[in-house]
């Protein structure tokens, strides 16, 4: 069974059959149904079985019969070369052959380069022989039943049921241990077995001067695999134990024989939508009001910290807060949109609007004492509260359009947007947005549009220590200088993008030219520039700590802004359409988008975050800047040709796309340690060539034969998967990244493969037969 979908009906052949039936029980009672049938055969030829080519396509060969009744299937293939030593046993459980962890057998994970090299050698020598090919990708299926009933000429009701299923696996990362170099990380295929059922019932009525609508939606999400477990790859458990012990300098660390991770929980959503509108009011005005209320709930059971005892009680719930066994999660959301449009006088139109959205996270905030080690609850630093983030957004404004006769029309607008976030670094932001637009048709066949917008967003003060609200320990609990409340939760100069002060400018211009009925040319240009502003920052460390008595109060804070400094996006597009004759139509287009952003950050030795070290000095060389550029070009051309009127049609479409992503690092100062240096990676490039040819032969008005051909060539260069010498950790091979440095920046990782979607060249030929009835 296959579903064939096209975005342009003129580009190739899709024949469908429309089946409609009606019955009447009253003057206006009507029932409607629909469906389609397509049969065909397909032959595929490709130089590689690339997941990129098959990512959202079903290219299984052979003859197929397709019966569609509001039904579709979408494959998402993620890899053609994924391999793993793990075997999936079902139910979220991944196992290893017993000999492999014993052969790798980590016993000493001390953070020295020599020792880490030995560990890398153990993995490198034993892993390749255990790797097995695995499938990585998902298949989504959607079925929908839609019933509409016309109660009267002005009133109708409807019911809709939709079921979505998604099966397969996704790429995920899992870990045992706490932090590099003690962390033991692997990539695994996360099992996917989702079912979503959604029911909608609605009604609408349209009167002579008013209309109303209402709809209720209930959605239920079920994850048939609620947790995944995996064997410890790096060491086998000791005899009679469910954990392995590894030396770490002067201490011993315990690692569970099996890791576990919770997956997406079952949840439900209820939504009620109401709408009311009035039209034909005085001054040719209309009023529209829409309101919605939603409730989302999930109450999945909390998992213990470990599947192993670790010589304690880590595999049961008594390590969790007393009486808390489930999330009891609940979120309520409310939305209100109101709009009033009117004509104060003949040449003017005005639109006044108000929008409100509130997200209330009612999930209980609980005092956890989570664990990052095997010797206890982790100390006072791990006494945390789950913050139930809320947000309230309101905006209001007006738009005025004034007609200038032969000189076009002028538009002016104003909007104020306010957002309240009680647990964020900025509790409230306000943005004033002004817009101006102009459109005119100076000559017949020429249309010009221009728009400018400017927004100024300001917050009520940036609190770098807002994340400290997630700690619940008392001052008496803190028994050493490594105290999070006396250190930087966020660097003082950091400004997060969504809450930072910002100046936004946006430009949009378009020109349409139709010199003759057979020719149309369209040109477009748009740009948006954002400048993120620092706001006030002090060089006095005591302004950022709850207690200035610690030694970090003796140094000076670097007042440079960190984070995203500015970004801009430019979009250009042009297309030409030519009707050469009644039988031949030609088209061509070009589009280019360029994104540029500038960021600044700094490397910090975490051992110096609570002491008077040079890491905080304005002249220290740990500060780096990065310029990011993302460029995409698309060129296309094609034709539609009627070879024989009403009998034979031919279509051709060629597209070339190229994307280039570049990062350029610069670093200030001198005396930078090797672990703090940044190197600019090679540019990432992706190119695609695609040629589509299609011929449709209409044997009769209801029966047609289609012949289709697709050629596609895709190439990619990606430093993130290939590795390069500018970084401290290079690839050992496609399935393992080692930890040769042996410090806290190590990134030992057993992975599923390098290129998940490599280069390919593909040819697809298909024949379709369609019947319309």
N, C-alpha and C positions, 0 to 999 in steps of 0.2 A: 504493500500500500504506500502510495506516495502522494504528496500534495505539490502541485506546481504553481508557483506564484510569480507574477511579473508586476513591475511598477509602471511600465508604459505599455498599453495595449497594442500600440503600433509596432513595438519592437519584438517581433516573433509571434508565435501562434499559441494561443490557449483557447481551446474550444470547450465550452461549457453548456450544460443543459439546464434550463431554468424550469422548474416544476412548480406550478402555482395551483392552489385549489381554494375555493371559497364555499361557504355555506351560510345560510341565513336563518336566524330564528326570530329576528325582529327587523324592523325597517332598516336599521343601520348596523346590524350585527355582521361582522366580517372576521374571517380567520385567514392568516397568511403563513405559508411555509415556503422554503426554498432549498435547493441543493444543486449539485453538478456532477457530471461524469466525464472523465478523460481517460483514454487508454493510449498506451504508447510503448516504445522500445528504445533502449539507449545503449550506446557503446562509448566507453571512456578509455583514453590512452594518455598516460602521464609518465614522465621520466622518473619521478619519485612519488611514493604514496604519501604526499605531504599533508599534514594536518591543516596547514594554512589554506590549501586549496579546498579541502573538504570541511572547513570550519563551520559553515552554515549551509551546506549543501548535502543532499542525499544523492550520491552518484553510484548507487548500486546498479549493476548492469542487468539486462534481461528484459523480458516482456512483463509489463505490469498493468493491472487494471485498478483504476482509482475510483472509488465511490466517496464523494465528499458531501457531507451534510453538516455545514458549519463546523468543519473539522480540519486541523492542520497538524503537521509534525515538523519540528525544527531540530536538526542535529547540530551540535556544537562540539566539533572534534578539536581537542587541545594538543594532541601530540601524535606523531607517527613513530617516535623512537624512544618512548619512555620505558625505562627498565628499573626494577627494584628487586632487592633480595627478599622482600616480604611477599607472603602469600595470603590472599584474602579468604578468610574462613566464613564470611557472612556475619551479619549482626554487628558490624563495625569492628571485628577482631582481625588484626594482622599478626601473623606469626612468622618465625624464622626457623630454618633448620637448626637443630640444637647445636650442631658442631660449629656454626659460624660465630656466635658470641664467644664461645669457648676459645676459638682460634684467635680472635682479635684480642680478647682478654686484657683489657686495660686494668692495671693494678696501681699505677702511680701516675697522677695527672699534675704533678708539680709544674709550675709555670716557668720552666726554663726552655730555651730554644732547643737544647740537645734532647731533652726529654720529649718535647712536643714532636720533634723530628722522628723519634722512635715510634710514637703513637701513630703518626701519619703513615709510616712504613708498614705498621701492622694492618691498617685499613687497606692501604694500596695493594698489599700482597694477598689479602684474603677476599676482598670484595668482588673483583671482576668475575671470578668463577661462579659466584652465587647469584649474579644478576639474571633476571628473567623478564621477557617482554610483558608489558601490561597495557591495558586499554586506559586511556585518559580522555574523558569527554562525557558529554551528557546528551540525552535525547528528551526533548520536550514535546508533549502531546496535549492538544487542547480540543475539547469538544464543547459545543454550546447548543442549547435548546432555547429558542426564543418564541414566545407566544404573545401576540398582540390581539386585543379585542376592542373593536370600535363600538362603544356603547351607544353613541349618538353622533350626529354630525360634528359636535363640538367636544365630545368627551371620549377618551380612550384609556384603557388600562392595559397593563402588560406584565408578563412574568418571564424571567430569564434565569436559566440555570447553566453554570459553566464549571467544568472540571478541568483542572490543569494537573498534569503529572510530569515529573522530571526525575529521570533515573540516570545513573552512571557514576562518574567520579570527577572531583575537582582537585586541583593541585593545592596542597596545604603543607605547612611546616609544623613540626612537633619537636619538643625538647624534653630532656631530663636534665636535672641539675639546675644551678642558679645563674651563673654568669660566666663569660669567657675567662679563662680557658677551661673552666669546669663544665660548661654546658655541653651536652651531647645532643646534637641536632640532626634530624633526618627530614627529608621530604617524603610525603606519602600521598596516595590518592584518597582524598576524603570521600567516603561513600555518600552518594546522593540517592535518596528515595523519598521524594516529596509528593504530597497530594494536597491540592487546594480545591475546596468546593465553595462556590459562591452562588448565593441566591439573591435575586433582586425582584422586588415587586414595586410597581409604580403606577401612577395615574396622572393624567393632565386634562385640564379643561380650558377652553378658550372661549370667553364670552365676547360680547360686542365691544366692550371697552376695558376688559381686564382678562388676565389669564393666571392660572395657578397650577402648580405641579408638586408632587410629593413622591418620594422614593425611599424605600428601606432596603438596606443591603446587609446581609450576614455572610461573613467569610470565615472559613475554618481551615487552618493550615496544620497538616500532620506530617511529622518527620518520622518515618518508620525505623530510622537508625538514630537514636538520640545521643549516642556517645561512641567514640572509637577508642580502641586500645591497641597497643603495639608492643612487641617484645623489645627489650633492651638489646640493641645491636652491638654495643661496645664491650659488654662483659656478661658472663653467665653468673647466676646466683651461687653463693657458697652452699655447700652441702647442708641440707636441712634448713636453709634460709630462703626467704623470698626477696632478697636484695643482694647486691654486690657491694663490697667495700673497696675503696680506692684511697691511696695516700695522697695528701695534698700538703707537702711541706711537713709541718709539725702536727697536722691534724689528719683525721680520717673522715672521708665522706661516704655516705651510704646512698646507693642508687637503686631505685625500685627495679625489680626484674621486668616490670611491665608498666608502660606509661598509659595515661588515660586523658582524654579531652572531651568535654561536653560539646555537642553539636547543636544546631538550631532547635529551639524547643517548640513543641506544639503551642499554638496560640489561636485566638479568635478575635474577630473584629466585627463590631456592629456600627452601622452608620445610618443616620436619618437625614435626608435632604428635603428642604421645603423651599418653595419659590412662589412669589406673588408679584404680579406686575400690573400696571395701569398704563393705558395709552390713549391717545386722542384727547388729552387734557388741554386746558387753556395754554396759549402760546405754543401750540403744536408740541406739547411736552409729553414725556413718558417717565414713569418711575418703575424701577425694578429692584427687588429685594430677594436675596438668596441667603439661606442659613443652613448650616450643617452641624451635626453633633456626632462625634465618634468615640467609641470606647474600645480599647485594645487590651487584652488580658493574656497572661501566661503564668502558669504556676508549676513549672517544672521542678522536680526534686533536685536539691543541691547534691553534688557528688562529694564524697570524702576527698581529702587532699591526695591520697595515694591508693593504689590497689594493693600495696605491700604494707606490712606492719612496720618495717624499718626499726625493729626491736622496740616497738611502742604500740600506739593505737592509731596509727595514721590512716588505716583503712576503714575507719568507721566515723560516724558523724559527731563523736564527742569532741572533736577538735574545732567544730563550728560553733557559732554563738548559741548559747543556751536557748532551746525552744525554736530555733530557726532551721527548718528542714526543707523549705522550698522558697522560691523567689517571690511568690505572691505579687508578681509584676502587674501593674495597671497604669495605663496612660489614657487620659481623656483629652480630646481636642475639640475646639469649637471654632467655627468660621462664620463670619457675617460679611456680606458684600451688599452695598447699597449704591444705586446710581440714579441720578436724575438728569435728564437731558431736556433742554427747552430752547426755543428760538425767541430771544428777547426782541429782536426786530429782523426784518427780512434778510439782511445780509449776514447775520451772525447766528452761530450755533454755540451753545454752551453745555458743558458736561461737568457735573459735580459728583464726586464719588467719595466713598468711605469704605475702608477694608479693615477687618479685625480678625486676628488669628491667635488662639491661645492653646498652648500645649502644656498640660498639667500632668507631670509625672508623679503619680500617686504611689509608686513603689516604695515600701517602707525603707527608711534609712536605718541600717543596722551597724552596730559596732563590731566589726570583724577584727580578729587578730590572725591574719593569714600567715602562711609559712613560706620561707624561701630556703629552708635548710632542713636537716634531719635531726637536730638536737633539741628542738623545742618549738615554741610558737613564734620565734623570730625576734623576740625582744620588743621594746617599746616602739621602734621604728615601723613595725608592721601592724600597729594598732590603727586601723583605717575605717573610714565610713564610706559606704557607697553613696555618692552624691546623686540625688534624683534631679537631673537637670531639667529646668523648665524654660520656656521662652514665650513671651507675649509680644506680638507685632501689631502695630496699628499704623494706618496711613490714611491720609485724606488729601484732597486736592481738587483742582479744576482745570479744564481745557477749554480754550476759546478759539473758535475758527471764524475768520472774517473774510467774506468774499469781496475781492477788489475788481469785480467785473472782468474786463479783458486783461487786466494785469495779474490775474491769478487769485490766490487765496493765501492768507497769512494765519498761522496758528501760534498760540502762546499757551504755556501750561506751567503749573506749579504743583508740587507734591511734597509733603513732609512724611517721612517714614521714621517710626520710633520702634526700637527693639529693647526689651527688658530681659536680661539673663542673670538671675540672682546668684549663680555660683561661678560666674566667669570673671576674668581679669577686669573686664569693663562691665559694670552692671547695667548701664543704659547707654545706647547710642541714638543719636538723632541725625537724620540726613535731610537736607533741603535740596530738592532737584528742580531746576528750571529748564524748560524746553522752549524752543522756537523752531517753527517750520515754515516752509514756503513752497508752493507748487504753482506752476504756470504752464500754459501751452501757447508759446509765442507765435507759433506757426502751425498750420495744419500738418498733422503727423508728427509733431514734436512735443514731448512731455518732459518736464524737468521738475525734480523734487529735491529738496534739501532740508536737513534737520540737524539741530544742534542741541545737545543736552549737557548740563553741568550740575554735578552733585557735590555737596560739601558735607561730609560725615564727621561728627565730633562725639566723643565719649565724655562721661562724667569723671574721668580720671582712671589711669591704668594702675591696677594693683598687682604687681608681679608675684606677690605672695598669696594670691587667691587660692591656689591649689592646696595651701596648708589647711584649709577648712576640712580636708579629708582625713586629718589626724585627730585622734581623740585622747592621746595620752596626756598625763599631767606633767608639770615641770619636774616633780620629784621622781618620775619614771626615768628621765634622761640622765644616765649615769656616765656619759662620756661626751667628748667634744663633737662626735659625729652625729649631730642633732639636726634633723631635717628642718625643724622650726627656726633654727639659728643659721641655716644655710640658704642658698638660693634655690627655691623651687623652680623658678624661671629666672634667667639672667635679667638683671634690671633693665638693660637696653632692648630686650626682646619685645617686639610688637607683633602679635598674631594677626593674620590677614583679615579675618572676619570681624574683629573688634577694634582694629587700629583706626585712628583718625585717617581720613582719606579725602583726596580731591580727585574727582572723576570728570573727564571730558569725553564727549562722544560726538562723532561726526558721521553723517550719512548723506550721500549724494547719489542720485540716479538720473539717467538720461535715456529716454526711449525715442527712437527715430523710426518712422514708418514712411519712407519717401514714396512708396507705392504699395498697392495691396499685396504684392508678391514678395515684398522685402520688409524685414523687421530687424532692427538692431537695438540691443539693450546694453547699457554700460552702468556699472555700479561700483561705488567705493564707500567703505566704512572703516572707521577707526575708533578705538576706545583707549584712552590713556588714564592710568591710575597712579597716583602718587600717595604713598603711605607715609604718614607723618609721625614723628617721634613724640611730640608733646614734652612736657617738663620732665626732667630727670636730674637727680642730684648726684654729685660725686661723693657724697658722704655715705659710707656703708651703713651707718646706724639708721638711715632712713628706710632701709630695706630689711631690717631684722627686728625681732621682738625684744632682743636683749643685746645692747651694744657692748657688753662687758667682755665678750670673747675676742680673741686676738685678731679676727678679721676686721675689727673696727679700726685697726691702725693703718690700713692701706687705703688707697683711693680707687674709686670705681670708674672704669672706662665708660664714658657717657655716649659713646657712639651707638647709633641705632642698629639693632640686629633683626633678622627676619627678612621678609620680602620688602624691598625698598620701593620699587616701582615696577610696573609692567604695562605693556601696550599690545594691542591686537589690531592688525591691518588686514582688511579683506578687499580684494579686487576681483571683479568678474565681468565678462563680456560674452555675449552670445549673438549669433547671426542666424536667421532663418530665411531661406529663399525658396519660393515656390516657382521653380523653373518652368513648369508646365502643369497641366491638369493631372498628369501622371507622375511627375517627379517633384519631390520636395527634398531640399538639402538643409543641413544644419551643422553648425560648428560652435564650440564654446571654449572658454579658458577661465580658470579661477585660480587665485593665489591667496593663501593666508599666511601671515607671518606673525608669530608671537615672540615677544622679547620680554625678559624679566631679569631683574637684578636683585640678588640676595646677598646677605652678609651674615656670617656666623663666627664662632670661635671655638677652638679646641680647648678643653679644660681638663686638667688633671684632677680627678675627683678627690684625690687625697688632699688637695689644697683648697677645697671649697669652704673650709671653716678655719683657715689659718691665713696669716698675712703673707701670702706668697705672690710672686711676680705675675702669676697667671691673670690677675685682675688689672695689671698696669696698662695704661693707655698706650704705651710704647712697645709692649710686648708683641712678638711676631705670631702669636697664635690666631690672630684675626684673619679671616679669609673672605674674599668676595667671589661671587660666581655670576657670570652672565650666561643666561640660558636663551637659546634661539631655536624655535621650532617652525620650519618652513614647509609648506605643502603646495605643490603645483599640480593642476589637473588640466589636461588638454583632451578634447574630444571632437569627433566629427562623424557624420553619418548621413544616410539617405533613406527615403521611403519611395519605392517605385512600383507603380501599378503596371505590370507587364501586359496583362490582358484584363480589361475592365470587368470587374465582377467575377473573375475566374482565377487570376494568378497575381499574387503580391510578393514583393521582395523587399527585405529590410537589411541594412548594414549599419553597424555601430562600432567605432573604434575609440578606446580610451587609454590614455597614458597618465599615470600618476607617479609622483615622486615626493617623498618626505625625507627631510634631513633634520636631525635633532642634535644640537651641539651644546656643550658646556665648557666654558672657559674660566678657569680659576686663576685668581691672582692673590698674593699673600703679602702682607705688610711686615715690616720689622726684620730682624736678623736673629740668629741663634735658635732657629726652629729645630726641635728634636725630630728624628726620623719619623717617629710615630705621629707627629703633628703635621707633616707635610701633605699638601694636596697637589695632585697632578691632573691636568686637563685630559680627559679621555678622548679617543678618536671619535669623529662624528658617527652617529648612527644613521644609516640610510635604508630606505625601503622604496622599491620601484615595482610597478605593475603595468604590464601591457595586456590589453584585453580586446579581442576582436569577436564580434557576434554577427553571424549571418543567419538569415531565416527566410524561408520561402513557404508560402501558403497557397495551396491549390484547392479551390472550392468546387467540388464535384457537383454539388447541388446547393440550394439555399440552406439546407440543414446539415450537410455532410461535407467535411473538409479534411484535407491531408496536409500535414506540416512537416518540413524538413529543416532541422536546426543544427548549427555548428558553432562551437565556442573554442577559441584559442586563448590561453592565458599563460603568461610568464611572470613569475614573481621572484625577486631577489632581495636579500636582506643582509646588512652588515650591522652587527650588534655587539659592541664591546662588553656589555654586561654579561653576555653569554660566552663570548670568546675569551675574555680576560686580556689584560695587557700589563706591561711591566711597570707602569706608573704607580700601581697600587702595591701595598705591602704583601697582600695575600694573593697569589696566582693560582690558577687552576692546576690541580694535579692531573686530572683527566675530566672527561665529560660528566662523570658521575660522582666526583669527589673534590671538594675544596678543602685543603689542609689548613694547618695552623702553625706554619713554620716560625712565626715570630714569637709565639709562646707568651704573650702578655694579655692584658684584659681587653685588647681589641681583636683577639683571635676570632675566627669565624669558621671553625671546623663544621663541615656540612656534607652529609651523604645526600645526593640529590637524584632526581629522576632522569636527568639528561640535560644537555646544554640547549640545543635548538629544539624548542617545542614545535616550531612552525618554520622549517627551513625552506630554502629555494625550491622552486618547482617549475616545470613546464608541462602544461596539460592540454589535451585535446578532448572535446566532448561532442559527440554526434548523437542526435536523437531524432526519432520519427514519432509523430503524434497523429492520432485520428480523433476528430471531434464530431460529436453529434449534438445538434441544438434542437430542442423540442419544447 
